[in-house]
Amino acid sequence: MYTIKFNFDQKGLSPVTIENVAPDQSILEVALDNGIELHHNCGMVCACSTCHLYVESGEQFLPELTDREEDFIDRAVSPRINSRLGCQCVLGSGTGIIEVTLPDQTQFLGE
């Protein structure tokens, strides 16, 4: 089981920690299941960059960045070296703590 801490670049939002997160789901799915807004225009198939986030710690619990994911991250707003797509960050078997920061979601239109 995992613990995921969500931090937010958006003003006025306090960090949220979700505990007892089962493996085999993406960080995007965890966010949505817990009422955390993270856009996902393509429906979680790695065809856009709207579920872009920053992995602050715990990257060892996530699959490696693929070329396809990297191509879409290059199109994201304000990409960084620790940028990932939430739909591609599927939790592996095991246990650990992952901390992510979500960019300001008000900069995106639609869903």
N, C-alpha and C positions, 0 to 999 in steps of 0.2 A: 504494500500500500504506500501511497505517496502523500506528501503534503505539498500543496502548491500555494505560493504567496503571489498574489496579483497586486502590483503597484500601478499607479495611473499617472500619466503626464497631464491628464485633464484636471484643471483646477476644481477644487471642491470635493474630490473623491478620495476617500480614505482607503488605505490598503485593505485587502480582503484575503484571509487565509482559509483555504479549503483543506480539510484533513480527511484521511481514509479514502483517498482517491484510488480506485482500482486501475490496474494496468490495461493496456489494449484500447485506450481511448486517447484522442488528441487533446491538446491543451485547449483548442478551440471548443471542442465538445464539453470539456469540463467547465469552461467559462459560461457557455450558453446554458448548460444544465443548472448552473448556480446563479442565473440572472445577471451575469456580467456581460455588458455589451461589447462585442467584438465583431465588427462587420465581416461578412463572408459572401461577397457578391457571386462567386463562381459555384457555390454549393459544396465547398470542401474538396475540390478535385485538383488543387494546385494549378489553377488557370488564371489567377489574378494575384494581387498583392494586398487586398484589403484586410486580411487577418494577420498582417505583419505585427510582430512584437519583438521585444528585446529579451533575450535570455540572460539574466544577470548571474545566475548560478544554477548548477545541476545539469549542465549540458551533457554530462556523461550518461545520464539516464534517457537521453533522446537519440534517435537515429541520426547518422551523419547527414550533413547537408548534401543534397543531390544537385547535379548540374541544373536540372529543371527548376528546382526551388530557388537556386541562386539567380537564375535568369529573371524570375519574377521579383525577387528581393531588390534587384537592381532598379526596378520600376517603382518601388515603394517610396513613400514620402519619408525623407530623412533616414535612409538606411545607415546602419552602423556595422561594425565588425561582428557584433553579437546578435544581429538581426536573424530572425527565422519567421516562417509562416506557421501560424497556430495550427492549421489543418495538417501540417506535415510533422508536427512534434507529437508523435504517438509514443505514449509511455510504454517502455519495455517491461518485462517481468522483473520483479524486484521491489525495492523500497528505497525511498530517499526524499530529499527536500529540493524543490525546484522553485526558483524565484524569477518572475518575469515582470516586465514593465510594458503596459499597453500604451501606445501613442494616443494622443487626444482624438477620440472617435468623432468629435464634432467636425473634423476636417473632411469627413467622407460624406458623400451624398448617397442616399438610397441604401438598399441591401439586396 
